[in-house]
């Protein structure tokens, strides 16, 4: 281990910052956030330092560096653009046994500044020992994506509960289970963030009243249209906390690779004309696993509330008094149109967009007269097998036969394929595509020639 990672308590402790430029400003912000009493020494000062000095938030000493400035300091940061001055600061600090950081010169420093993730009181620091700051920053960004924003609120609240938990549970194992249950409570974190004291108290009491193994719940997560980069941060957090992930065919392999490795995976894939698992059985799987105390993520392609039957699944859970929550996803219409260079609305072409299912419930008929209206974009989900009917009904209701259309297959993925033409060709075009595909009908499709950036 090249460095011993430590966290310094600098509240009201004197620290010296040598340098007055933009880099020094960034270091000063960190010291101020840590509550340090800062003295800044430089020949000239950035205007931000002048502002802080006028507000008495730090002290300014204009002039050349002098070793006497290190007297009574806890640590020092050398952040000038003069290597010789930085070296003088480092040597003077070494003689006084004061920890010194030299910006961009870790070999001359006795401590280095890591990349920081601040979820106070939870702090995560990432360092490459000064060898690769860019790599440390990239790792920090990845960790930022996996740590909920309200995690710090939960950590702070846990501190207030420690004594009560110790009194309530007699064994270390019981306490550990309680804390595990608390730290995955999204509702509690949200209530803390909203400063909703009544909700916080109610949720906390529920945690103490429930048996430790009775923490079953279901989170309905939209996985987006295919590209793993379109999965939301909250969706990523949920699939990495799940005990069980129930997923379907529209969830890409790239997204499934992000699921926690030790989570159980249950495939309930569906495709047009064939259901591996009937919807009623999927509902029962969610119900049974949650009753076992499992944290279940129901992972669905696109957005679960747009032709995803997510509402039906949640109704089953509601009727059984199983707690649930929903993380929306980017729906296929948004993802496929954007990756195809087709804006769904445009001031010159379409003032509205209609999302339509190609498979309606038995005995239900689409409002074709309304769908054939002008200056709108139609997006048909699951419509390949109905392409002939869609073409016939729209033209019969007055939509021009030469209206541009596009069929997007495996949208947003590296295998994306777009077949385009006009409405009178729709049934023929549909034979050139496979499921899953999305149909886009409207004048906006003509913009693809200019805006097609992905392929």
Secondary structure, 3 states (H helix, E strand, C coil): CCCCCCCCCCCCCEEEEECCCHHHHHHHHHHHHCCCEEEEEECCCCHHHHHHHHCCCCEEEECCCCHHHHCCCCEEEECCCCHHHHHHHHHHHHHCCCEEEECCCHHHCCCCCCEEEEECCEEEEECCCCCCHHHHHHHHHHHHHHCCCCHHHHHHHHHHHHHHHHHHCCCHHHHHHHHHHHHCCHHHHHHHHCCCHHHHHHHHHHHHHCCCCCCCEEEEEECECCCHHHCCHHHHHHHCCCCEEEECCCCCHHHHCCCCCCCEEEECCEECCEECCCHHHHHHHHHHHHHCCCEEEEEECECCCCCCCHHHHHHHHHHCCCCEEEECCCCHHHHHHHHHCCCCCECCCECEEEEEECCCCCCCCCCHHHHCCCCEEEEEECCHHHHHHHHHHHHHCCCCCCCEEEEEECCCCCCCEEEEEEHHHHHHHHCCCCCCEEEEECHHHHHHHHHCCCC
